[in-house]
Amino acid sequence: MLYYKDESYAIFGAIFEVYKTLGNTFIESFYQKALEHEFKLRKIPFVPQKRIPAVYKGQEIGYYTPDFVCFDKIIVELKSRQNTTEEEQKQVMNYLNLGGYDLGILVNFGTYPKVYVQRIVRKGAALPTVEEEEPPYYFE
C-alpha cells in the first residue's frame, strides 16, 4: 500500500518529465525551477522553499527549507549529485519530523543514466515505514 498514492504518482510524473527533458547535467536550482513550472502545468499544488521552524523548549532556533511542499502534505527534496547518501535521507527525515509531515520524496537528478526517486515515510506515521516501502526508483 502506497502512502498518498495518487499524489505521489502525480509528483513522479512531473519529475520524470523534467528528467526526460533536461537529463542529468544541470545544477539543482535549474531542476527546481523546471519542476516548479511542471507542477504549475500539471496543476499540482505546491509551496516552494516553505520554512519549517526548528524549536527547542518553545524557542525557535532556526529553520529548514525543503524545496517543495506539495498537496500541503508531501515534502519534495531535490539534489543533483553523482550519488545519493544517507545524509540526504536524514535531511528529509528532519523535515518530516519537524514539520509533522508523513511523506517525503527525495529526488536526485544527477545520477546517471536514471533519475533517483525515493519515498520516505516518517517513523510513527500510521502507514508503512521507510523499511516497508518499496526500494528507490530509477527512471530513464
N, C-alpha and C positions, 0 to 999 in steps of 0.2 A: 504494500500500500504506500503510495507516494503522498507526502505531506504537501498540500496546496498544489495538487496535480495540474489542474488547468492553468493556473497562474504560472507555474514552473515551465510548462510547455510553451506558453506564450513568450516568456522571457528567453527560453532556449532558442526559439525560432528567430528572435531578434539577434541574439548572439551569433548564431550560425550564419545569418545573412551578412552581418558585419564582417565576420571572418572570411566568408566566401568572397566578399568584395575586396577587402583590404589585405588579406593574407596575414603573415606573421612578422612583418618587418618594421612596423611603426611603434612610436612611443605610446605609453599608456594614455596620455592626455588626448591623443588622436582617436584612440578607441573609445574613450569616454564620450567625446563629442559625437562620434559616429553612432554610438549606441543610444545616446540621448535623442538624436534625430530619428533613429529607427523606432524607439519607443513611441515617439510622437506620431510617426506614420502609422504605427500599429494600434494606436490609442491605448497603450499600456500606461496606466497611471504611475507616476514616479516623482520622487523628490531627489534632486542631485545634492550631494555633499551635505546631507542633513546632520546637524550637530547632535551627538549623543553625549550628554554630560557624564563625567566620572565623579561620583560623590563619595566622600569619606566622612562618616559621622555627621551627616547633614550639611557638609561643606563641599561645594563644587571645587574640585582640584584640577580640573582640566576637562577635555572633551575629545571624543573620537569623531571622525567624519568619514563614514563609508561612502563609496562612490555613488550608490543609489539606494533608496528605499522604494521598492515597487509594491503596488497594491496596498500600501500602508502596512505591510506585514512581512515583506521579504527583503533582506539585505542582499545587495549585489556588489561584490568587491572585485575590481579589475586589477590585473597585473599584465605586464608584458616583459617576461623574463624567460631565459632558457629553460629553467626548471621551476617547479613548484615545491616548496618546502613545508615542513611542519609549522614554521613561523607564520606563514600566511594563513594556515588553518587556525592557529591560535588567535591571530588577529581577528578573523571572522567570529570565532567563539567569544572574544571580548565584546565585540559589537552586539552579538545576540544577548549575552548575559546582561550588559549594561542597559541596553535598550528595551529588554523584555520581549524581543522578537524570538520566534521559534525556528525560523528557517533562514539560512544564508546560502548564497550561491557564489562560490569562488571561481573566477574565470581567469585563465592565463592565455592571452592571445599570442605570447611569444614562443610557445612550444611548437616544434616542427616535427612532422608535417601536419599536425592536427591541433585544434584548439582544445585546451583542457578545461573541463567544467566539472565542479564537484559540489554536490548538495550537502550542506552541513546542518544537522538538526541540533538545537540546543539541548544539552543534557537536562532532564527534568521536564521536557516537553511531553505532552500527552501521547504522542505517537512515536515511531521508531527513533532510536538514537543514531548517531553517525555510523556506528559499527554495524547496525542493522540495515542501513541504507545501501543502495547499490554502489558499486565502485565508481570512481570518476569516469566521466565520459570523454572520449576523444572523437572529434568530428573533423573531417576534411572539408 
